[in-house]
Amino acid sequence: MKESRRPRRIQAKEFRSRRTLEIARRLLGKYLVRETPRGRVAAMITEVEAYQGEEDRACHARFGRTARSAVLYEAGGVWYVYLCYGVHEMLNLVTGPRGRPAAVLIRGIAGASGPGLVTRALGIDRRLNGLPAAPGSGLWIEDRGLRIPRSAIQATPRIGVAYAGPVWAGKPWRLVLTDPAAASAAPATLDAKKAGH
């Protein structure tokens, strides 16, 4: 698997489409890049889950705007990081226009399967909550020119959301890159046009 061009940092405005599920799909094969005291670390995103709107009974915005969920109402391109079960930090990328709560949970990267393992591997905690997905925060997303064929992506129900009821728990909004080797070099980008603007 060969990267075809110089990495391009994905800009916040590219995450502001209302089409959260499409953004989630296009995040697969992109790179999560973390600046650490030991240097820069980058890992391909391999698993995501989409959460969108107050109507989504699995989304933290289902109770409306609260102190915890306020970040979800920001314009797309900022991080939403929260503590799950008092143990695991969970990394989400806020998507959509300001005022419409939606986000994509980063569930897996190359070498770390599971959202708690992702944040542990990259030294991510709630200090990033509300900060932009940009070098200034120390965490951002890059397009390294890889295209993921739909045949290499599996859609399943989201994990651990039985409380949302059978309709919302059954939404196939968890997307997994089942064959990273299928990624190919191509001029595919998560640009404004493709993100639904």
C-alpha positions as CSV (number, residue, x, y, z in Angstrom):
1,M,0.0,0.0,0.0
2,K,1.7,3.1,-1.2
3,E,0.8,6.7,-0.4
4,S,0.5,8.7,-3.6
5,R,1.3,12.2,-2.6
6,R,2.3,14.6,0.2
7,P,-0.1,14.4,3.1
8,R,-2.8,17.0,3.1
9,R,-4.3,18.2,6.4
10,I,-8.1,18.1,6.2
11,Q,-9.6,21.4,7.0
12,A,-12.4,22.0,9.5
13,K,-14.9,23.2,6.9
14,E,-14.7,19.8,5.2
15,F,-16.4,18.3,8.2
16,R,-19.4,20.6,8.2
17,S,-21.7,18.6,5.9
18,R,-25.0,17.3,7.3
19,R,-24.0,13.9,5.8
20,T,-22.3,12.5,8.9
21,L,-22.4,8.9,7.7
22,E,-20.7,9.9,4.4
23,I,-18.0,11.8,6.3
24,A,-17.6,8.7,8.6
25,R,-17.1,6.5,5.5
26,R,-14.5,8.9,4.0
27,L,-12.5,8.9,7.3
28,L,-11.6,5.3,6.7
29,G,-8.1,5.2,5.3
30,K,-7.3,8.7,6.5
31,Y,-4.6,9.2,9.1
32,L,-5.0,10.4,12.6
33,V,-1.9,12.4,13.4
34,R,-0.7,13.1,17.0
35,E,2.1,15.4,18.1
36,T,3.6,14.0,21.3
37,P,6.6,14.9,23.4
38,R,8.4,12.0,21.8
39,G,7.6,13.1,18.3
40,R,4.8,12.8,15.7
41,V,2.8,9.6,15.4
42,A,0.4,8.8,12.6
43,A,-2.0,5.9,12.2
44,M,-4.6,5.0,9.6
45,I,-8.2,5.1,10.8
46,T,-9.8,1.7,10.4
47,E,-13.1,1.8,12.3
48,V,-15.7,4.6,13.0
49,E,-19.2,5.1,14.2
50,A,-21.6,7.8,13.2
51,Y,-24.0,9.7,15.7
52,Q,-26.3,12.3,14.3
53,G,-28.9,14.6,15.8
54,E,-31.1,14.8,18.8
55,E,-33.4,12.2,17.2
56,D,-30.6,9.6,17.4
57,R,-31.4,7.9,20.7
58,A,-27.8,6.6,20.8
59,C,-26.3,10.1,20.5
60,H,-25.3,12.2,23.6
61,A,-27.5,15.0,22.2
62,R,-30.7,12.9,22.7
63,F,-31.3,15.0,25.9
64,G,-30.7,18.3,24.1
65,R,-27.8,20.6,24.8
66,T,-26.2,19.9,28.2
67,A,-22.9,20.8,29.8
68,R,-21.5,17.5,28.5
69,S,-23.0,17.6,25.0
70,A,-22.5,21.3,24.2
71,V,-19.4,20.6,22.1
72,L,-21.6,18.5,19.7
73,Y,-23.4,21.7,18.8
74,E,-20.3,23.4,17.6
75,A,-19.4,23.6,13.9
76,G,-17.7,20.5,12.6
77,G,-14.0,20.1,12.9
78,V,-13.5,20.1,16.7
79,W,-12.9,17.2,19.0
80,Y,-15.4,15.8,21.4
81,V,-13.6,13.7,24.1
82,Y,-15.5,12.2,27.0
83,L,-14.9,9.5,29.7
84,C,-16.8,6.3,29.3
85,Y,-17.6,4.1,32.4
86,G,-15.1,6.2,34.3
87,V,-12.2,4.4,32.6
88,H,-11.9,5.0,28.8
89,E,-11.4,8.3,27.0
90,M,-13.4,8.3,23.8
91,L,-12.4,10.4,20.8
92,N,-15.0,11.9,18.5
93,L,-14.8,14.3,15.6
94,V,-17.7,16.8,15.6
95,T,-19.4,17.1,12.1
96,G,-22.1,19.2,10.5
97,P,-23.1,22.8,10.7
98,R,-23.2,24.7,14.0
99,G,-26.3,23.9,16.0
100,R,-26.8,20.4,14.6
101,P,-25.2,17.9,16.9
102,A,-23.4,15.1,15.2
103,A,-20.0,13.3,15.5
104,V,-18.0,10.4,14.4
105,L,-16.5,8.2,17.1
106,I,-13.0,6.9,16.1
107,R,-13.2,3.3,17.2
108,G,-10.1,1.9,15.6
109,I,-6.7,2.8,14.1
110,A,-4.0,0.5,12.7
111,G,-2.6,-1.3,15.7
112,A,-5.4,-0.4,18.1
113,S,-8.9,-1.8,17.8
114,G,-11.3,-0.2,20.3
115,P,-11.9,3.4,21.2
116,G,-10.2,3.1,24.6
117,L,-7.1,1.6,23.0
118,V,-7.1,4.4,20.3
119,T,-6.9,7.1,22.9
120,R,-4.4,5.2,25.1
121,A,-2.1,4.6,22.1
122,L,-2.0,8.2,21.1
123,G,-2.1,9.9,24.6
124,I,-5.5,11.5,24.1
125,D,-7.6,12.7,27.0
126,R,-10.3,15.3,27.8
127,R,-7.9,18.2,27.5
128,L,-8.6,18.0,23.8
129,N,-12.3,18.4,24.3
130,G,-13.6,21.3,22.2
131,L,-10.3,22.0,20.5
132,P,-9.9,22.1,16.7
133,A,-8.7,19.1,14.7
134,A,-5.6,21.1,13.7
135,P,-1.9,21.1,14.5
136,G,-2.4,23.8,17.2
137,S,-4.3,21.2,19.3
138,G,-1.7,18.5,18.6
139,L,-4.2,16.2,16.9
140,W,-5.5,16.4,13.3
141,I,-6.5,14.3,10.3
142,E,-4.5,13.9,7.1
143,D,-5.4,12.6,3.6
144,R,-2.5,10.6,2.3
145,G,-4.0,9.9,-1.1
146,L,-5.5,6.4,-0.4
147,R,-8.8,5.4,-1.8
148,I,-10.9,2.7,0.0
149,P,-13.2,0.6,-2.2
150,R,-16.6,0.1,-0.8
151,S,-16.0,-3.7,-1.0
152,A,-13.4,-3.3,1.7
153,I,-15.8,-1.6,4.1
154,Q,-18.3,-3.5,6.4
155,A,-21.3,-1.7,7.9
156,T,-22.7,-3.1,11.2
157,P,-24.9,-1.9,14.0
158,R,-23.1,0.4,16.5
159,I,-21.6,-1.3,19.6
160,G,-22.8,-0.8,23.2
161,V,-26.0,1.2,22.4
162,A,-28.7,-1.2,23.3
163,Y,-30.2,1.5,25.6
164,A,-31.2,3.4,22.4
165,G,-33.9,0.8,21.6
166,P,-34.0,-1.7,18.7
167,V,-34.5,0.8,15.9
168,W,-31.6,3.1,16.8
169,A,-29.3,0.3,18.1
170,G,-29.8,-1.5,14.8
171,K,-28.7,1.3,12.5
172,P,-25.7,0.1,10.5
173,W,-23.7,3.2,11.4
174,R,-20.5,1.4,12.4
175,L,-18.1,1.2,9.5
176,V,-15.0,-1.1,9.5
177,L,-12.1,-1.2,7.1
178,T,-11.9,-5.0,6.7
179,D,-9.0,-5.1,4.3
180,P,-6.5,-2.2,4.7
181,A,-4.4,-3.8,1.9
182,A,-7.2,-3.0,-0.5
183,A,-6.5,0.8,-0.1
184,S,-5.0,2.1,-3.3
185,A,-3.2,5.3,-4.3
186,A,-5.7,7.7,-6.0
187,P,-6.5,11.4,-6.0
188,A,-9.4,10.8,-3.6
189,T,-9.9,13.5,-0.9
190,L,-12.4,14.4,1.7
191,D,-13.1,17.7,0.0
192,A,-16.1,20.0,0.3
193,K,-17.7,18.7,-2.8
194,K,-17.5,15.1,-1.9
195,A,-18.5,15.8,1.7
196,G,-21.9,17.1,0.4
197,H,-21.5,20.9,0.2
